[in-house]
Amino acid sequence: MPAVTAAGPARRGILTAAAAGVAVAAAAPAAARAAQSDGPGGPGRAGSWVTSWATAQTAPTATDTVAATGLTDGRVSASVRLTAGGGVRLRYGNAFGTVPVLIGPVTAGGRAVTFGGRQQAWLAAGASLTSDPVGGLRAPEGSALTVETRLPGPTGPLSFHRNTHASHSVDGMRTTSVFLLTGVEVTGAYGPVVAVFGDSVTEGVGTPDDADLRWPDQLARRLPGSAVANLGVSGNRLLLDDARFGPGGQARFDRDVLSLPGLRTVLVQLGVNDLQQPPSQTDPARVLDGYRQLVLRARNAGLRIVGATVTPFEGWTRWTPELDEVRQRINRVIRTGRLFDSVADFDTALRDPARPSRLLPAFDSGDGLHPNPSGHAALAAAVDRRTLL
């Protein structure tokens, strides 16, 4: 595992104003100049801030004891795997909070994190909060970064991601949840910059905790220099919201995807839960209309958008032949209807050729819906690098 290393202070540059031949000197570090380049960008833009690790938030329910109750003088730690490296800054979110939360002190890789030069900052209800670049910290591509956050509190209910399939801690106790932290941004990406917008298959269900075998992880390893943000939420639907599984894809797209700095491409893997969760969506036109709205919003933001076909799920408790027909009708349009800019054919990657309504047994985690690590590898291999540029 690569270690997180320290670097010296950034060089200071001189900015020259050509107007009237007047030279203007400015003590702006290179990192600060890069921070101004937060719009959509392509590969090779080393120095611009992009999201190397991310997670999408939901609101706690009554069964999410820690998140629902909140913390007083709490300490949360997140261990996150970075897809790209470089200089580091953090992003926090309070999407579902109703009161401001005091953040800090914070450390990342053992280094102090500041917000406007201060050790603490208020995270407003419904808002996000971005740190300063972490002084002296450079994180290698593929490294694990530990972020420790003190929450003086009382915080009130905490916006969080329920299960990242990785180990973190809250007040010294292991958890797979991440509280308030939504992203780690870096300056060293030189390959594709991608957000993966999906459900439990993207989140990593079917892979073991702490193994980094989710298909977005495996995709990042296939693409050196890439920054891949995993925005999968277990149970998430394209069309409908859910108290436990969060806002549907249309409702969360702007916050979870369009807010990311330096993003170039979004890959959408949603739809199977619209079919199999009650109330089941049996009209393929409704699902396709939902995709079209995401396509419009992505293109308006200057992004490429790649659509994944809906994968088989025969063997899952709520599968029916009728729902499989709806799935196939949706997939035919995705493949041939020029809906997305390009297609990742996840259905073909995972299905059993002898019985296309089910996963290939070698790829099935055992429940008929979620692929195992080999299936996740097949999904990663099904994404053509050229569609991400």
N, C-alpha and C positions, 0 to 999 in steps of 0.2 A: 504494500500500500504506500503510495507516495506520501511524503510528509509535507506539511504546510511550512513554508520557509519565510524568513524575514528578508526585506530588502531595504536599502537606504532611502533617504528622502528623494522625492521626485525632483528632476531638474526644473528650474524655473526658466520660463521663456520670455522673449521680448516680442510684443505685438507691435507691428508698424502700421500706422495710418498713412495711406498714400495721399489723401486729400491735402492740397496746398503744400505738399512736401513736408508735412509736419510729422515727426516721429513721436509716437505715444508709447511710453514704457508701461508695462503692466506685469505685476508679480503674480501671474496665474500659473499654477502647476499644470503639467500636462494632463493630469487626471481631471482637473477641474474643467479644462477645455473639452475633454472627451465627454464629460457629463452633460455638456450642452447638446451633444449629438444623440438625442434620445428618440428620434423618429425612426420609421422603418428603414432598414438597411440590409444590404446583401452580405454574402460571405466576404471574408478578407478585410473587414473593417476593424482590425485590431486596434484597441484603444477606446472604442466606443463601449458604453455600458450595455450589456445584454444579460438575460436571466439564465444562469447556469444551473440553478435548482429552484423549484417552485412547488407550491401546493395550493390547492383551492380550498376555501373555507366553507363550512356550513355552520348553522346555529346548533347549539347543544339542545338535546331533549332531556326529559327528566331522568332517563337512565344513564346519561353522561354526567356522573356525579361531580367530578372535578370541574369540568367546563361549565356546568349549569350553576354550581355554587360560586365559582370564582376563587381567588386566592387573596390572602393577606400576608404580606412579607413572604411571598412565594418565590421559588427559584425553579425555573424550567430550563432544561437543556435539550438541544436538538443536535443530532449527529446526521449531517446531510452529505450526500455524495455529489460532488461537483462534476458536471459534464465538461465544462471548459474551465480554464484557469485564468490567472492574472490577478490584478488588483481586485479588492473585494469591498463591497458595501452591502448593507442589509435592507430588507424591506419588511415592515410589519403591517398588518391589516386588522381592522376592527369592524369588519363588514356588517356584523349582526349585533354589535354592541349598542347599548343604550346610554352609556355614560363614558366620559373620557377615562383612559387608563394611563397611569404613569409608567413609563418604560425606563428601566435602567437602575443601576449600572449594568452594562452589557460587555461581554468579551466574545471575540471570534478568533479561534485559533490561539487563545491565550492572550490576545492583544485587546487593549481597551478600545471600545467603540464609542464614538461621540455623535451628537446630533447638533449641528450648528456650533460645534466646539464644546458642548456641554455633555456631561455624563448621563443626564436624564432628559426625557422629553415627554410631552403629553401626546398620546394617540387619541384623536377625537373619535367619538362614536360615528361609525359608518365610514371612517376615513382610512387612509394609509399614511405611513411614516417611513421616510427613507433616511438612512444614516449618512454620515460623512464617509468618504473613502477611509478604510481602516489603515491607519498609519503603519508603515513598515511591513505590511502583510502582502505576500504573494502566494497564491494557492496553486499548486500544480494541477493540470488537467487530470481528472479522474480521482482526485484526492478526497478524503473524508475531512470535513470541517465541523468542529464542535462550536456551537453557538450557545452561550450561557446567558440567560436573561433574568434579572431580578425584577419582580413585580411587587412594589411596596404595598399596593392595594389600600383598601379593598377594591378589587377590580370589577365586581359584578360579573355576570355571565360572560364567558370568554368565547370569542369566535375561534374555531379550531378546525383541524382536519383529523377525523376520527382514527383512521388507520392508514399509516404510510408504509406498512410492512417493513418497518425498520425500528430499532430500539432507541428510545429517548428517555428522559426522566422528568418527573415533577416532584419537587421536594425529596429527591433521592430515591424515589420509587420508579421502577421501570414502567414505561408506557409505550405504545406505538402511535400515540397522538402527538401532534404538534400544535402548540398554542400560540396564536398571534403572529408568529413568524410566517411570512408568505413567500419570501424569495431571497436568494443570494445572487447578487449581480456581480459580474466580473468584466475585466477589460481585455482578456486575452483570446477571445474567440476569433478564429480565422476561417472557419467553415460555415455550414448552414446554421441559421438561427431559427429554431422551430419551437412552436408550442403544440403540444399534443392534448387535444380537448376530448375527453372521453369519459367512460364509465369504469366499472370494476375491472374490466379487462386491461384498461390502461393503468388504473391504480396499482394493479399487481396481484389481484386475487388469483390463486393457483400457483404462486411462487412462494418459497419460504422467506421468512423474515431475515433481513440483514444479508441477503445473498446478492442483491442488486441484479436480479434476473428478470425484472419486468421488461417488457419489450421496448419501452422508451430508453431504458438503461442500455439494452443490447444494441439498439439503433445508434445511440451516441458512440458506443465503442466501435461501431462500423464506420463512423464518420469522424476521423481525427479533426480536432479543432472546432467541432460543432458544439453549440449550446442548445440543449433540449430541455424544455420545461414540461414536467409531467403534471397536467391539470385534470387527471382522472379522479372521479368521485364515485365510489361504489353505489350502485343503485340509481345513478343519475339517468334522467330521461332527456330527450330532446324537447318535448312539448310541454310536459306538466311538471309543476313543482311538487315537492314532497317534504313533510315535516322532518323526516329523518335523513333523507338523501339529498336535501337541499334544493335550491332553485334549479329549474330545468335549464337545458343548454341555451335556449334563446334568452332566458332571463339573466344568466350569469356571464354571457359571452363578452360584453363590454368590460366588465370589471376584471374578469379572470384572464382574458386574452388581449384586448385592445389596450390595456394599461401597461403592457410589458414593453420595456425600452429595447430599441434595436431589433424588434421582431421582423422577420422576413416572411415566414410561412406558418400557417396553421394547418394541422392535420386533424380532421374530425372523425372520431370513432364513437358514434352514438347511434341509438335506434333500437337495439335489441330489447331494452327495458320498456320502451314504448309499446312493444308487442307483448311481452310476457308478464309485465306487472299489471295488476288490476287498477283501473279499468283498461283493458287491452285496447290498443289502437288498431282497428281492423281496416282502416281506410288508408291505403298507401299514399294517396294524394296529400293527406294531412302531413305525413312525415316528410314527403318530398318538398312541400311548401315550407316546412320548418328549415330544411337544409337550404332552400333558396334564400331565406332571410339571412342566414349566416353568411352565405356567399356574397350577398349584396353588401353587408356590413364589413366583411373582410376586404373586399375590393375597394370600398370607399376609403378604407384606411391604408390603401396601397399594399395590401398583403396578397400573396398567393394562397389559395386554399385547396387542400387535397382532401378528397373524401374517401373513407374506407367503406367497403361493402359490409353488410351486416352478416355476422358469422352464424353458423348453424348452432342449434341448441336442442335437438332431439335428445331425450334422456333427462332433461331438466323437468322439474315437477309440473310446470305450467305449459309445456310444449303441446301443440296440437297440429295436425296436418293443415288446418285452415290458416293458422298463424304462420306456418312455414310457407304457404303460398303467398301470403302478404309479404313476407321477407324476400322471397324470390322476385316478386314484382318490383319491390323497391330496388333490389340489386340490379335488375335489368336496366332500369333508368339510370342508376349511378354509372353503370358500365358504358352505356350507349347514348345517354341523353345530353352529354356535354354540360352537365350540371355544375361540376367542379372544374377547376383548372386542370386537374389530373386525378388519377384514381389509384389507391392502394387496395388491391383485391384480396382482402383478408378472408373472404369466404372461400375463394379458391385455395388460399394458402393453408387453411385448416381443415377443410371438409374431407370426408371419406369418399373417394371416388366411387366406391361400391354402394354407398348410401349417402348422397350429398346433403341430406337433411341433418346429419350428425357430424360431430368432430371425428377426425381420424383417431382411432383408439390410442395411438402412440402420442397424440397431442392432448388427450383429455385428462384433466386433473382428477376426474372421477365423478363430477356432477353433471356432465353433459353440456355445460355452458362455458366454464372457465378453462382456458388452456393451461397446461403444465409448463415448466420451464422450456421444454423442447418446443412446445407450441408457441411460446413467447418468442423464441428464436426464429421460428418460421414467420411470425408477424414482422419482426424487425427486418428479415431478409426480403419481405414482400414490398418494402418501401424503396423505391428507386431514388437514389441520390439526386438524379437529374431533376426530379419533380420538386425538390426542396430549394433549388437555387433561384 
